[in-house]
Structure formats: structure tokens, C-alpha cells
Amino acid sequence: MSHPDHTQPDHTPGVDAASALDPASTFDPASAFDPAATLEHLSRGTRAERLVHVRTVSAREGRTVDWPDWVAPPVTAAFHGEGITRLWEHQARVAELAHSGQHVVVSTGTASGKSMGYLLPVLSALHDGLHAASGRGATALYLAPTKSLGADQAARLHTLAVPGVRVATLDGDTPTEERRWVRDHAHYVLTNPDLLHHTLLPGHERWRSFLRALRFVVVDECHVYRGVFGAHVSAVLRRLLRLAARYGATPTVVLASATVADPQVLGSTLLGQPVTAVTEDASPRQEMVVGLWRPPELEDGRRRGTTAETASVLADLVAAGVQTVAFARSRPDVEVVAARARESLGPGEDAPRVAAYRGGYLPEERRELEHDLRERSIMGLAATTALELGIDIAGLDAVVIAGWPGTRASFWQQAGRAGRRGQKSLAVLVAADDPLDTYLLEHPELIFDAPVEACVLDPENPYVLGPHLAAAAAELPLTKEDVQWFGPSVPDLAEQLVAGGALRRRPTGWFWTRQERPTDHLQLRDAGQPVQIVDSRSGRVLGTVDEERALTTVHAGAVYVHQGEPYVVTDLDLEASVAMVVAGDPGWSTRARSESTFRIRATEEVAAWGAALLCRGRVEVTTRVTSFQRVLPTGEVLGQHPLDLPERTLLTQGVWWSLPAEELALAGITEEGTPGALHAAEHAAIGMLPLLASCDRWDLGGISTAHHPDTGLPTVMVFDGHPGGAGFSRRAFDLAPTWLTTTRDLVEACTCPTGCPRCVQSPKCGSGNDPLDPDGAVAVLSHLLSEREVPALG
């Protein structure tokens, strides 16, 4: 029997008797927001035990320097008109490095003004180039990972309105005729890596005048580019620089990042070229109060759901006049948080407005929500990480985070969304009922005192680089000299593409041989064909969902929620990429179930632990969504219904360990108890790996089996949930003693009798968390580790 652990989360909201704040309360946040008083008020009375830790992040004075004398006068005038006459030291440092032609990455805190560091040299170069003899003048590209961030940057530039500098947005919503104008006339083009990959680079000959004049490339929020997505974006950036060189341009690249470990390594890895890092944050910061919040136990011993508790905290803050954003992990969670907060605040026109904000909404919906949040007509917003990035939402007082967001960098990025206009702020982490959150509540120093993680990406991942080399060859024939852009594996991968019929080798290089464009079959985000969600009665498109998520969230019979309104899916047509829905609340939610198997394709590293083997290598994971359950809000399962959906196969990297059955017997594990012990160990190990790697559990999958045909032994495997691997399993192998010891200690410390979300239950288990044996997991992991000397964590 195998046990998958990489489907979408289920959602079982709870009910809280103490929801909105008492209107008769004397608490008043007033205009000078007091986060400590607000947190004290939130935790009054019976709620006091929910607040388990408070940390105050002290205010910081800013350090300024004079305005650079090389900035073009109209650019100076534009910023001086906004009252900006001096720069923070880090802004000036970035601007000087970029102006001198050095690639630079700035990695400073949220709201530290990173954009000024690149806007000064970019806008000055564009203005100075207006009178160039070529007529086109200098050009620049700005790349954002989300449309929202690009739109926010466009609004900022249009407000500045530097005379003569033509700014234009190029994304999936840009009409064809407008794209021609952008290509032929715009100086500063705001786009994203996806459109660069699919449109600009394959059509580079039509963009030759733009590329020939390219002076700067800005890569905003570059910490997002990790794992396989980061490897894709790295290849796209290298293809861009290669083509710019073809047209005689050597653009300077400026990368902006949230605080990450080793930003210089991140920037150099993305570009394949030396990058200078600016990391000392000289901007001022007002005091931030951070609270760690544990949801209460219910009468049956379970903890109240994270989404329900987050909704209550959000409603309490909004009722007190505290403008708040609550970050939730998934799209359904966002809808649940917003709906329950609205219920707590009550009906009526006078009730503060709470809305949801997530991917899958139409662009005009997102723009309207962002506008209303800025105008404070929305006082509470439940959002996915789409709002985590640098969108300029000013005036927020508080942030509530529903469950650990996966990395310290993301935690501080989300927390920093409040207090963005020189005011004090509040951040509350509502712990999820899972292993990692439980561990962090007991070890808050790992949040506040440990360094942020490094971004892990492998630009030479052959599953990623190979297709991009094919795309590069279609743009411009590959030669051996292209190792300067793509690394030393170019000749070997090119020959593999020749063997596969994609390239043809000639004395002058490798050429693309086919009629179609290689970029048409290569997605950067591995999302597959987006599936439209359509109201069958009105024909209105409610939103979109990627193909993989569609199998678990919009299959026939699934309940889909959009802005608090439930819909039931009547049909999922994968060929047409459409899911048809009808409005209506059936009274339950749905949860998909799946089955998975894995095959070992290649073992790349092996470590002998006594009779056990710890291995790392290439694996093939096959998953099929087999059924779904109807689940009442109480968590009761009404029934299970079969589904006939296609298999999905993932070629990736994994780490696994095998232990002979006789060794399990020595640990006290019977043959009947083996599946539950291994399954529990697998779940807990997945839950704890994000403590050591720059990932969260949704980046990972796992399978356990009492007998695997490739090893011939009881085996537990954890794998990267991305094609070709993302580096997480490699880090797990390197830190296996610490990883598995921390996992064992967490399960052993839990007081539950049969396994709970705090130790071994997983919110994304495809087999419904059955069977699970936490005591067996402790015994197995202890036996596995018995011959290892384990280094201390941290």
C-alpha cells in the first residue's frame, strides 16, 4: 500500500463564540495606531492563553545622503515634486552601481524604497537617450512576477510623468495593436518573464530596435524565483542577455529582493554573471509588534481550524477600525476567511467591508480591490501571497498570517505589508495545526533570531535547461561559445536534443529543425493549460485555475467558492480547458483523494546508516485523483464518490530511506503496523523539512510503502513537487540527521493518542490520513537514527 502526500488542502472551518469585538468596548485605536494595546485587547479574557509569544521589533532611524548630481534634471524635478529630495544610503548605493554599469542586487526590508535605487539610473538613461541620433533612444525592461506588481509600478511611473519617456505595459491583457506600438515606440516596457519567454524573445527580430538600445533590465521581487520556476527564469534572463549581445547591447541588470541569505549568490545564479549585493537597510522603520497565536482546543480535543481562527482575528481588528490584510495559504482558504469575517461583522451597509483577493480573479476585479483598499473603503482583505509582493498599499495597520508561510523570508515579507507609511504596525501569526507550526510555537527563536533562508535554484537542471536551449537555438543557432551564457553542459545537452530530433548539428553550431516554436510547448510555471471556470447559466467567466489544480478543485461534483459565493461543478472538460459550474450552496465542501506510486530512475548518492540506506536520486511519481469526499463544516464525511481522471507523471528528484523488515521488528514494529508507522514518519518529515530548506510543504510530496519493488524493502520517500527537482530533496539528504531527528522529537513530544495535525496528520494527504501510527513513527525514526551523530539545529 502506498500513501501519497501532495494533493490540495482540505478545509474544515470551525465556529468561534467570541468573534467580533464588543462595540461597547472602550478600546480605540485612534489615529496613532498602538499595536501593543491592540494585541492586548485581542487577547483579553479567555483568549489570553491563545497569545503564546510576543516580540517587539524595535524602531530604526534612517540614514540619508545627498541627491546624485548625474540624475537627469527632469527626473530630479519629478521626484522633488513628490517631496523626495534625499536618498536612503542603500538607495544611493544601488543607483551609483547601476549608473556605473555594474549588475547589482538590492536585498533590504519591505517598504525600504528599493525601487528608487533603480528608477534614478533607468529614468535618467531613458531621458538622456531621447535625443539620440538613432531616433529610438535608450530602452529598458522591467520584469515582475505578477500582473498586480507590474500594474502598481506602471501607476507609479505615470504619476512621475518624466517628460518624453514613454512607459508601456506588455502582458497577456495587452491588445495586439497596442503591442505593436509598445514594440516600436515605448522606452520603458513593463512585462513579466512569461511574456518575455513566449513573445519578445521568439520574435526578437521584430524587437531589434528595442534590444539594440537596451540599457537596463530590472528584475523585481527576484526572491520569488526559486526552485524550478527560478531555474526557468534564469534561463529566460540568459537568453535575453544573449540576444541583446547579438544586437550589440550590454544592458545592466538590477535585481530587487526581499531579505534573503546570500543575495549575491542568488543574483549571480540567476544571471550567470557577477553581481554586487547591497544589503544594509538604511531606511527608517517604526516599531512592529509580532504575536504568535495558537487557536483554542475544541471540546473533542481538536484545535480550531486555522482559517476560522484567522477570520475571527481579522473581524475583531476590522471592527476596531484597524485596516488589516489576512494572508491565507490557498484560494479556498482566502474565500473562507473573507466569508467568515463578513459573517462575524454582521449584515448591513454600515458594516466594515471585507473582501477576498487571490489569483484566478479577472484583472478588472483585482484593480478595483487594490483601489478600494488604498481608499480604505475595504477595511479587511483576505489574500493569497499575490499581495505579499511589493504592491504599494499604503496605510495598513495590521497583518494576520494564517499558518507559517513556508520561509522566514516570506513571513517577514508578509508582516512588513503593514506600517508602510512610517507608522507602527502589528503582525499576528495564527499557527496552523501541523508539525512545523507546532514546533515554531515552542521555539520562537527560530522565527525571530535565525537568519532568513537562501533561495535554492539549479539553473543547470537538465529538465529545465534542455528545453530552453532548444528555444535559444530557435532564436539564434547555438554554438560552443554559448557556455558563457548557459554553463558547461551546453554541448552535451545540445547533442541530446540532436538525438531527439529537436536540433540539427552543423559545423557552425546547432540549429532548430522544426516548424513550430519550442516556446509554445514550454511553460515557465509548469501550470499546464489554464482551465476557465464558467457559470453555465450566465456564461460569465468567474476565473481560472491551472490544469493540475483543476483535477483536485474543479472536478465534477466539486464545490468551488468565488468571493464567498459557492458553486457546484457540473462538468470538467480538460480538452476544452473549461469547468462548468452552477451557483448554489449544497451545505458541504469537497476533498479530493488520490493514489500515487513511484519508481527509482537513478540513485545518485547513497549513505549507509547501519542496516538502513539513505539515498537521493531521480524518481518518477505517478498520481491519479480517484475520488472525492463530501465534508460537512463539522468535518463529518457524508460520502465518497469515484472519479475518472487522467494520470499525471512527474519526473523529479527525491530522497528516500529503506529499512529491512527485521530491523523494523527490532524497533517493535509488526508487519501489520508497518504501513501506519512509515506513513506517519513520512508526513512528519514533509512537515519539518521547510525548517531547513527554502520551501513549504506544498512544494513537496511523499510516498511510503511497506514493500517497494525497486528497493525490495519498506521505504519512505520525500520528493520535490516540480519537474526535474528543485533542490529541496538534495538539501534534505545533506542535512538528514538533523532533519529526521527534529522530526522524531516533534512527534515524540505530541500528547495526542493516535496522531493529529500537530504531529503526523497532513492537510494534503491523498489517502485521508489513514493509516497513521505516531508511536510507530517515533520507534522507526529512533532506530534509523541510532547510529548517527546528530548535529544541533540552528
Residue, then its C-alpha position, 0 to 999 in steps of 0.5 A: m500500500s502506498h500513501p501519497d502526500h501532495t494533493q490540495p488542502d482540505h478545509t474544515p472551518g470551525v465556529d468561534a463564540a467570541s468573534a467580533l469585538d464588543p462595540a461597547s468596548t472602550f478600546d480605540p485605536a485612534s489615529a496613532f495606531d498602538p499595536a501593543a494595546t491592540l494585541e492586548h485587547l485581542s487577547r483579553g479574557t479567555r483568549a489570553e492563553r491563545l497569545v503564546h509569544v510576543r516580540t517587539v521589533s524595535a524602531r530604526e532611524g534612517r540614514t540619508v545622503d545627498w541627491p546624485d548630481w548625474v540624475a537627469p534634471p527632469v527626473t530630479a524635478a519629478f521626484h522633488g515634486e513628490g517631496i523626495t529630495r534625499l536618498w536612503e544610503h542603500q538607495a544611493r548605493v544601488a543607483e551609483l552601481a547601476h549608473s556605473g554599469q555594474h549588475v547589482v542586487v538590492s536585498t533590504g526590508t519591505a517598504s525600504g524604497k528599493s525601487m528608487g535605487y533603480l528608477l534614478p539610473v533607468l529614468s535618467a538613461l531613458h531621458d538622456g537617450l531621447h535625443a539620440a541620433s538613432g531616433r529610438g533612444a535608450t530602452a529598458l525592461y522591467l520584469a515582475p512576477t505578477k500582473s498586480l506588481g507590474a500594474d502598481q509600478a506602471a501607476r507609479l511611473h505615470t504619476l512621475a510623468v518624466p517628460g518624453v519617456r514613454v512607459a508601456t505595459l506588455d502582458g497577456d491583457t495587452p491588445t495586439e495593436e497596442r503591442r505593436w506600438v509598445r514594440d516600436h515606440a515605448h522606452y520603458v516596457l513593463t512585462n513579466p518573464d512569461l511574456l518575455h519567454h513566449t513573445l519578445l524573445p521568439g520574435h526578437e527580430r521584430w524587437r531589434s530596435f528595442l534590444r539594440a538600445l537596451r540599457f537596463v533590465v530590472v528584475d523585481e521581487c527576484h526572491v520569488y524565483r526559486g526552485v524550478f520556476g527560478a531555474h526557468v527564469s534564469a534561463v529566460l534572463r540568459r537568453l535575453l542577455r544573449l540576444a541583446a549581445r547579438y544586437g550589440a547591447t550590454p544592458t545592466v541588470v538590477l535585481a530587487s529582493a526581499t531579505v534573503a541569505d546570500p543575495q549575491v549568490l542568488g543574483s549571480t545564479l540567476l544571471g550567470q554573471p557577477v553581481t554586487a549585493v547591497t544589503e544594509d537597510a538604511s531606511p527608517r522603520q517604526e516599531m512592529v509588534v509580532g504575536l504568535w497565536r495558537p487557536p483554542e482546543l475544541e471540546d473533542g480535543r481538536r484545535r480550531g481550524t486555522t482559517a476560522e481562527t484567522a477570520s475571527v482575528l481579522a473581524d475583531l481588528v476590522a471592527a476596531g477600525v484597524q485596516t488589516v490584510a489576512f494572508a491565507r495559504s490557498r484560494p479556498d482558504v482566502e474565500v473562507v476567511a473573507a466569508r467568515a469575517r463578513e459573517s462575524l461583522g454582521p449584515g448591513e451597509d454600515a458594516p466594515r467591508v471585507a473582501a477576498y483577493r487571490g489569483g484566478y480573479l479577472p484583472e478588472e476585479r483585482r484593480e478595483l480591490e487594490h483601489d478600494l483598499r488604498e481608499r480604505s473603503i475595504m477595511g479587511l482583505a483576505a489574500t493569497t501571497a499575490l499581495e505579499l509582493g511589493i504592491d504599494i498599499a499604503g496605510l495598513d495597520a495590521v497583518v494576520i498570517a494564517g499558518w507559517p508561510g513556508t520561509r522566514a523570508s516570506f513571513w517577514q515579507q508578509a508582516g512588513r505589508a503593514g506600517r508602510r507609511g512610517q507608522k507602527s504596525l502589528a503582525v499576528l501569526v495564527a499557527a496552523d495545526d501541523p508539525l512545523d507550526t507546532y514546533l515554531l510555537e515552542h521555539p520562537e527563536l527560530i522565527f525571530d533570531a535565525p537568519v532568513e533562508a537562501c533561495v535554492l535554484d539549479p539553473e543547470n537542471p537538465y529538465v529545465l535547461g534542455p528545453h530552453l536551449a532548444a528555444a535559444a537555438a530557435e532564436l539564434p543557432l547555438t554554438k560552443e561559445d554559448v557556455q558563457w551564457f548557459g554553463p558547461s553542459v551546453p554541448d552535451l545537452a545540445e547533442q541530446l536534443v540532436a538525438g531527439g530530433a529537436l536540433r540539427r548539428r552543423p559545423t557552425g553550431w546547432f540549429w532548430t529543425r522544426q516548424e513550430r516554436p519550442t516556446d509554445h510547448l514550454q511553460l515557465r510555471d509548469a501550470g499546464q493549460p489554464v482551465q476557465i471556470v464558467d457559470s453555465r447559466s450566465g456564461r460569465v467567466l468567474g476565473t481560472v485555475d491551472e490544469e493540475r489544480a483543476l483535477t483536485t478543485v474543479h472536478a465534477g461534483a466539486v464545490y468551488v467558492h468565488q468571493g464567498e459565493p459557492y458553486v457546484v461543478t457540473d462538468l470538467d472538460l480538460e480538452a476544452s480547458v473549461a469547468m462548468v459550474v452552477a451557483g448554489d450552496p449544497g451545505w458541504s465542501t469537497r476533498a479530493r483523494s488520490e493514489s500515487t506510486f513511484r519508481i527509482r530512475a537513478t540513485e545518485e548518492v547513497a549513505a549507509w546508516g547501519a542496516a538502513l540506506l539513505c539515498r537521493g536520486r531521480v524518481e518518477v511519481t505517478t498520481r491519479v485523483t480517484s475520488f472525492q469526499r463530501v465534508l460537512p463544516t463539522g468535518e463529518v464525511l457524508g460520502q465518497h464518490p469515484l472519479d475518472l481522471p487522467e494520470r499525471t507523471l512527474l519526473t523529479q528528484g527525491v530522497w528516500w530511506s529503506l529499512p529491512a523488515e527485521e530491523l523494523a521488528l527490532a524497533g517493535i514494529t509488526e508487519e501489520g503496523t508497518p504501513g501506519a508507522l512509515h506513513a506517519a514518519e513520512h508526513a512528519a518529515i514533509g512537515m519539518l523539512p521547510l525548517l531547513a530548506s527554502c520551501d513549504r510543504w506544498d512544494l513537496g510530496g511523499i510516498s511510503t510503502a511497506h514493500h517497494p519493488d525497486t528497493g525490495l524493502p519498506t521505504v519512505m520517500v520525500f520528493d520535490g513537487h516540480p519537474g526535474g527537482a528543485g533542490f529541496s530533496r538534495r538539501a534534505f539528504d545533506l542535512a538528514p540527521t538533523w532533519l529526521t531527528t527534529t522530526r522524531d522529537l516533534v512527534e515524540a513530544c505530541t500528547c495526542p493518542t493516535g496522531c493529529p495535525r500537530c504531529v503526523q496528520s497532513p492537510k494534503c494527504g491523498s489517502g485521508n490520513d489513514p493509516l497513521d501510527p505516531d508511536g510507530a513513527v517515533a520507534v522507526l525514526s529512533h532506530l534509523l537514527s541510532e547510529r548517527e551523530v546528530p548535529a544541533l539545529g540552528 
